[in-house]
Amino acid sequence: MIRFDHEGNKVADVDAAAIDALAKQVEGLVLAPDNERYDAERAGHQTTRWHRPDVIVSAVGPADVQAAVAFANGYGLPVAVQGTGHALAAVAAEGGVLINTSRMTGIRVNAEAGTVWVGAGVKWDQVIHEAATVGLAPLSGSAPGVGVVSYTLGGGLGLLSRRYGYAADHVRGIDVVTVDGRLRHVTETSDPDLFWALRGGRDNFGVVTGIEVDLMPITTIYGGGLFFDAGSAAEVLGSYVRWTTTVPDEMTSSVALISFPEVPALPEPLRGRYVVHVRIAYAADTLGAGEGLVAPLRALNPFIDTVAEMPYAQAGSIHNDPPFPGSFESGTALLGEFDSAAVRALLGHVGPQAPVPHVVELRHLGGRLAHPSAVPNAVGHRDARYAINVVSRLERAEITDIRPAHERVFAAIAPWTTGGRALNFMNGESDAKDVASAYNPEDYRRLAEIKAVYDPQNIFRLNHNIPPAVTG
């Protein structure tokens, strides 16, 4: 195979002998496209598009990652990293080396320090379970099946975020293989620029093999869902937005407009129905105030109400995101004020009458999310008050219909957007301008400068890419 670098220059040939030589250095799997296990190893949670690399290295430890990076660098091949594959629709690419980290599942809880170290393939449900045994909880997201590392390094907006901030704000240390094949343990003191950039810049600077993050002294929350009929959408959404201006930082919530398909797997009250779903996660030192805080929403008469005290280990039931792979397209934006006019503009393009069925979620930000991290990082747009995500499954509509429908939604609410995007939710196709919009402008410039130091040839570019700054 003759390969070219990102500027179109011919680089070394990669043949079967080179791949065989790599396989002798790696404990895990090394696969070319003609291997019968190739498709299984490149599959992820998102099935709209898949990576189709020249070589897959399914790593079982940091040494395998080092070998894969050295191989890619030696042949001028770009690198992609995949754990659970939730963001494949955004970053799927042809060619290069795909490093699959899903087998790197080590986990160590330090109850005394209130931290956990996790390997690159660990999912949040594993951490939730282990932390619960010592009375602690991680800053996990709404879907327990998401990988810890990619979620955290993309910011990490979860069920405890308004009280504690972004998951990236609570990273203690990062183990990362940089483009030179070196395994580094990166902290605030050892490599301050790289530590800053990785927390928000994700896999643009190397392949993270493990991270150490804080755990929180949470065992129980007041949480669950309130489900309303479609006919109440305007009232519920408007009331929800007003309600968010009154709640304390311990209350994290969102509201979703969901068109459920007519499938037997769904419970009968939701099957084939369009609903408004308010998601509640109240995490205070004492939960007694929770019922009073939720009372204004309960007064709107939900037809299902599951909000109650629950172990944090069951918090995945709040959003109840599908655990199985699927094919979907999504878009995201960050918002400032969201008033009654914004509600009307949104509902004019989503709802039972919409030609394309969507899931539209409005997440309440603010609280601790609005404050800088104690140890600064690259996570931006902390002044945003809400994040909105629009998701459509390709099993229910054609991509040629979905994309224009999403464009209409975001055009309608454009007056209320900040121009920024949340990196964790950028799961549709994105270009360089979209990636830059995930950061504050001055932070993006700094990220590009750090990229020029740690990856000047942009080997780590099969991702939400930040190209290196041009120097000299």
C-alpha positions in Angstrom: 0.0 0.0 0.0 1.4 3.4 -1.0 0.4 6.1 1.6 0.5 9.9 1.6 0.8 12.3 4.5 -1.8 15.0 5.3 -0.1 17.3 2.8 -0.1 14.8 0.0 3.5 13.8 0.2 4.3 10.1 -0.5 5.4 8.2 2.6 6.7 4.7 3.2 4.8 1.6 1.8 2.9 -0.5 4.3 2.8 -4.2 3.3 1.8 -7.4 4.9 5.4 -8.0 6.2 5.3 -4.7 8.0 1.9 -5.6 9.6 3.2 -9.0 10.6 6.3 -7.3 12.2 3.9 -5.1 14.2 1.9 -8.1 15.3 5.0 -9.6 16.8 5.4 -6.5 19.1 1.8 -6.4 20.2 0.1 -8.7 22.8 -3.4 -7.8 21.5 -4.7 -8.2 18.0 -3.3 -6.7 14.9 -5.7 -6.9 11.9 -5.7 -5.9 8.3 -8.9 -5.4 6.3 -8.9 -9.0 5.0 -9.0 -10.5 8.4 -12.3 -12.1 9.4 -12.2 -10.3 12.8 -11.7 -6.9 11.2 -15.3 -5.8 11.2 -16.0 -6.8 14.8 -13.0 -4.9 16.0 -13.9 -1.7 14.3 -17.6 -1.8 15.3 -18.8 0.7 17.9 -22.0 2.0 19.5 -22.6 4.3 16.6 -23.3 2.4 13.4 -24.0 5.1 10.9 -20.4 5.2 9.7 -17.4 3.1 10.8 -13.6 3.6 10.6 -12.0 1.7 7.8 -8.4 1.7 8.8 -5.4 0.1 7.1 -4.5 -1.5 10.4 -6.3 -2.1 13.6 -4.4 -2.6 16.9 -6.6 -3.9 19.6 -4.5 -3.0 22.6 -4.5 -4.8 25.9 -2.1 -2.4 27.6 0.1 0.7 27.2 2.9 -1.2 25.5 0.6 -2.1 22.7 -0.4 1.5 22.3 3.2 2.5 22.2 3.9 0.0 19.5 0.9 1.1 17.4 1.8 4.8 17.7 5.5 4.1 16.8 4.3 2.1 13.7 1.9 4.9 12.6 4.5 7.6 13.0 7.2 5.6 11.2 4.9 5.1 8.2 3.3 8.5 8.3 -0.1 7.1 8.9 -2.8 9.0 10.8 -4.1 7.6 14.1 -7.7 7.1 15.3 -8.6 6.0 18.8 -11.8 4.1 19.6 -13.2 2.9 22.9 -16.9 2.4 22.9 -17.4 4.1 19.5 -20.1 6.5 20.5 -18.7 9.4 18.4 -18.0 7.4 15.2 -20.5 9.4 13.1 -18.4 12.5 13.7 -14.9 11.0 13.2 -15.1 7.9 11.1 -12.3 7.9 8.5 -10.7 5.9 5.7 -7.1 4.6 6.2 -4.6 5.0 8.9 -4.2 3.0 12.2 -7.1 2.5 14.5 -6.2 1.8 18.1 -9.0 0.0 19.8 -8.7 0.5 23.6 -11.8 -1.4 24.7 -9.8 -4.2 26.2 -7.9 -1.9 28.6 -10.4 -2.3 31.5 -8.3 -2.0 34.6 -9.8 -0.1 37.5 -8.5 0.9 41.0 -10.6 2.7 43.5 -8.7 4.6 46.3 -11.4 5.1 48.9 -9.2 7.0 51.2 -8.1 9.5 48.6 -11.6 9.6 47.0 -10.2 8.8 43.5 -10.3 6.1 40.9 -7.8 5.2 38.2 -9.4 3.7 35.1 -8.0 2.2 31.9 -8.9 3.6 28.5 -11.6 0.9 27.9 -13.5 1.3 31.1 -17.2 2.3 30.9 -19.0 4.4 33.6 -21.2 1.5 34.7 -18.0 -0.3 36.0 -16.9 2.8 37.9 -20.4 3.4 39.4 -20.5 -0.2 40.7 -17.0 -0.1 42.2 -17.3 3.3 43.7 -20.7 2.5 45.3 -19.1 -0.3 47.4 -17.1 2.4 49.3 -19.9 5.1 49.4 -18.7 7.2 46.5 -19.9 8.2 43.1 -18.2 9.3 39.9 -19.1 12.3 37.7 -20.7 10.1 35.2 -23.0 11.0 32.4 -26.6 10.0 31.6 -25.6 6.8 29.8 -23.6 4.4 31.9 -22.3 2.5 28.8 -20.2 5.5 27.7 -16.4 5.2 28.0 -14.9 7.2 30.9 -11.8 8.5 29.1 -13.4 10.0 26.0 -16.3 11.5 28.0 -14.1 13.0 30.6 -11.5 14.5 28.2 -14.3 16.0 26.1 -15.5 17.9 29.2 -18.0 15.5 30.8 -21.4 16.8 31.4 -23.3 14.5 33.7 -25.9 14.0 36.4 -24.0 15.7 39.2 -22.5 18.5 37.0 -24.3 21.5 38.4 -23.1 20.7 41.8 -19.5 19.6 41.0 -18.7 21.0 37.5 -17.3 19.2 34.5 -15.7 15.8 34.9 -12.6 17.2 33.2 -12.3 19.6 36.2 -11.7 16.6 38.5 -8.8 14.8 36.7 -5.8 14.2 38.8 -3.4 12.6 36.3 -3.4 11.2 32.8 -1.3 8.4 31.3 -0.8 9.2 27.6 1.3 7.9 24.7 2.6 10.8 22.7 3.6 10.8 19.1 7.2 9.8 19.9 5.9 6.6 21.4 6.7 7.7 24.9 4.3 6.8 27.8 4.0 9.8 30.0 2.2 10.3 33.4 1.0 13.8 33.0 -0.1 16.1 35.8 -0.4 19.8 36.5 3.2 19.9 37.7 4.9 17.5 35.3 3.6 18.8 32.0 1.3 21.8 32.6 0.6 22.6 29.0 -0.2 19.0 27.9 -2.3 18.5 31.1 -4.3 21.6 30.3 -4.8 20.6 26.6 -5.8 17.0 27.1 -8.6 18.0 29.4 -10.9 19.4 26.7 -8.7 18.6 23.7 -9.2 14.8 23.9 -7.1 12.6 21.6 -5.4 15.4 19.6 -2.2 15.1 21.6 -1.8 11.4 22.1 -3.5 8.2 23.1 -4.7 8.2 26.7 -4.2 4.8 28.3 -5.6 5.7 31.7 -6.8 8.6 33.9 -7.2 9.2 37.6 -10.3 11.2 38.6 -12.1 12.3 41.7 -15.0 10.5 43.2 -17.7 12.3 45.2 -19.3 11.5 48.6 -22.7 10.6 47.0 -24.6 7.4 47.6 -28.2 8.5 47.1 -30.0 11.1 44.9 -33.5 12.3 44.5 -34.1 11.5 40.8 -36.2 10.1 38.1 -38.5 11.2 35.3 -41.7 13.0 34.8 -43.5 12.1 31.5 -46.1 14.4 30.0 -48.3 14.1 26.9 -47.4 15.9 23.7 -50.4 18.2 24.1 -48.6 19.7 27.2 -45.3 20.4 25.4 -45.6 24.2 25.3 -46.7 24.5 28.9 -44.2 22.0 30.2 -41.2 23.3 28.3 -42.0 26.9 29.2 -42.6 26.0 32.8 -39.4 24.0 32.9 -37.3 26.9 31.6 -38.7 29.2 34.2 -38.2 26.6 36.9 -34.5 26.3 36.1 -33.9 29.9 37.0 -35.1 29.1 40.6 -33.3 25.9 41.5 -30.1 25.4 43.5 -26.8 24.2 42.1 -27.5 20.7 43.6 -30.3 20.2 41.0 -29.2 19.0 37.6 -31.9 18.4 35.0 -33.0 18.3 31.4 -36.1 18.1 29.4 -36.5 16.0 26.3 -39.1 15.9 23.5 -39.2 12.3 22.4 -41.0 10.6 19.5 -41.0 6.9 20.6 -41.3 4.3 17.9 -44.0 1.6 17.9 -41.9 -1.3 19.0 -42.6 -4.1 21.5 -39.4 -3.4 23.5 -40.9 -0.2 24.8 -43.4 -0.2 27.7 -47.0 0.2 26.6 -47.5 3.7 28.0 -44.7 5.0 25.8 -44.9 2.9 22.8 -45.6 4.9 19.6 -46.2 8.0 21.6 -44.7 11.5 21.6 -43.9 12.6 25.1 -42.1 15.4 27.1 -39.7 13.8 29.5 -38.2 15.9 32.4 -35.1 14.3 33.9 -34.3 15.0 37.5 -31.1 14.4 39.5 -31.0 16.3 42.8 -27.8 15.6 44.7 -27.6 17.4 48.0 -26.1 16.5 51.4 -29.7 16.0 52.6 -32.4 15.2 50.1 -35.5 16.5 52.0 -35.9 19.6 49.9 -36.1 17.5 46.7 -39.8 17.0 46.8 -40.6 20.6 47.2 -38.2 21.6 44.4 -39.9 19.2 42.0 -43.5 20.2 43.1 -44.0 22.9 40.5 -43.3 20.4 37.7 -45.5 17.7 39.3 -48.3 20.3 39.4 -48.4 20.0 35.6 -49.8 16.5 35.9 -47.4 14.0 34.4 -48.9 10.7 33.4 -45.7 8.9 34.6 -43.8 10.0 37.7 -40.7 8.0 38.8 -38.9 10.7 40.8 -37.9 9.4 44.2 -34.8 8.7 46.3 -32.6 6.2 44.6 -29.1 4.8 44.9 -26.7 6.6 42.6 -25.9 3.2 41.2 -29.4 3.2 39.6 -29.0 6.7 38.1 -28.8 5.4 34.6 -32.6 4.8 34.8 -33.2 8.6 34.8 -32.5 9.1 31.1 -32.8 5.4 30.3 -30.7 5.8 27.1 -30.7 2.8 24.8 -27.7 0.5 25.7 -27.6 -1.2 22.3 -25.8 0.2 19.2 -27.7 2.2 16.7 -27.5 4.4 13.7 -28.2 8.1 14.3 -27.3 11.6 13.3 -27.2 14.5 15.8 -26.5 18.2 16.2 -25.8 20.4 19.2 -25.6 24.0 20.2 -25.1 26.0 23.4 -27.6 28.6 24.4 -27.8 31.7 26.5 -31.3 32.9 27.5 -34.1 30.6 26.5 -37.4 32.4 26.8 -41.0 31.9 25.8 -40.3 33.0 22.2 -37.5 30.5 22.0 -39.9 27.8 23.2 -42.4 28.7 20.4 -39.6 28.7 17.8 -38.4 25.3 18.8 -41.8 23.7 19.0 -42.5 25.1 15.5 -40.1 22.5 14.1 -40.3 19.5 16.5 -43.2 17.6 17.9 -45.7 15.0 16.6 -46.2 17.0 13.4 -42.6 17.1 12.5 -41.8 15.1 9.2 -38.7 13.6 10.8 -39.0 12.0 14.3 -36.4 13.5 16.7 -35.2 13.4 20.3 -34.6 16.9 21.3 -33.0 17.5 24.7 -32.5 20.8 26.5 -29.9 20.5 29.4 -29.7 23.0 32.1 -26.1 24.2 32.7 -24.9 26.9 35.1 -24.1 26.2 38.7 -20.6 24.9 39.2 -20.3 24.5 35.4 -20.1 28.2 35.1 -17.0 28.5 37.2 -13.4 28.0 36.1 -11.8 24.8 37.0 -9.5 24.9 40.1 -6.8 23.6 37.8 -7.5 25.3 34.4 -8.3 23.3 31.4 -9.5 23.7 27.8 -13.2 23.1 28.4 -14.9 26.3 27.1 -18.1 28.2 26.9 -18.8 28.1 30.7 -21.1 31.0 30.4 -23.7 29.0 28.4 -27.0 28.4 30.3 -28.3 25.5 28.3 -27.2 22.9 25.8 -29.5 21.6 23.2 -29.1 18.3 21.3 -31.2 17.0 18.4 -30.9 13.3 17.6 -32.6 11.3 14.8 -32.3 7.6 14.2 -31.6 6.5 10.7 -33.8 3.5 11.2 -36.7 6.0 11.1 -35.7 8.5 8.5 -33.3 9.0 5.6 -30.1 11.0 6.2 -31.1 13.2 3.3 -34.2 14.2 5.3 -32.6 14.3 8.7 -29.9 16.9 7.9 -32.2 19.5 6.5 -34.6 19.0 9.4 -31.8 19.6 11.9 -30.7 22.7 10.0 -34.2 24.0 10.3 -34.3 23.4 14.0 -31.0 25.2 14.7 -31.9 28.0 12.3 -35.1 28.6 14.3 -33.3 28.9 17.6 -30.3 30.7 16.3 -31.2 34.0 18.0 -30.7 32.3 21.4 -27.5 30.4 20.6 -24.0 31.5 21.8 -22.2 30.2 18.7 -20.6 27.5 20.7 -21.0 23.7 20.8 -20.4 21.0 23.4 -17.7 18.7 22.3 -19.2 15.6 24.0 -22.4 16.0 21.9 -20.8 16.6 18.5 -21.8 13.2 17.0 -22.8 14.3 13.6 -20.5 15.3 10.7 -18.3 18.3 11.7 -15.7 20.5 9.9 -12.8 22.6 11.2 -15.1 25.5 12.0 -17.4 23.2 14.1 -14.5 21.9 16.1 -13.2 25.4 16.8 -16.6 26.4 18.0 -16.3 23.9 20.9 -13.6 26.2 22.5 -13.1 29.8 23.5 -11.1 31.5 20.7 -8.0 32.2 22.9 -8.1 28.6 24.2 -8.3 27.2 20.6 -5.2 29.2 19.6 -3.4 27.8 22.6 -4.5 24.3 21.8 -3.1 24.7 18.3 0.2 26.0 19.6 0.5 23.0 22.0 -0.4 20.7 19.2 2.5 22.1 17.2 4.8 21.1 20.1 3.5 17.6 20.8 2.2 16.5 17.3 3.6 18.8 14.6 2.8 16.4 11.8 -0.8 16.0 13.0 -0.6 12.2 13.2 -3.5 12.3 15.7 -6.0 13.8 13.3 -8.7 11.2 12.8 -10.8 12.9 15.4 -12.4 16.3 16.2 -9.1 17.6 14.9 -7.2 20.6 16.1 -4.4 21.2 13.5 -1.0 22.4 14.7 -0.3 26.1 14.6 1.9 27.2 11.7 5.2 28.3 13.2 8.2 30.1 11.7 
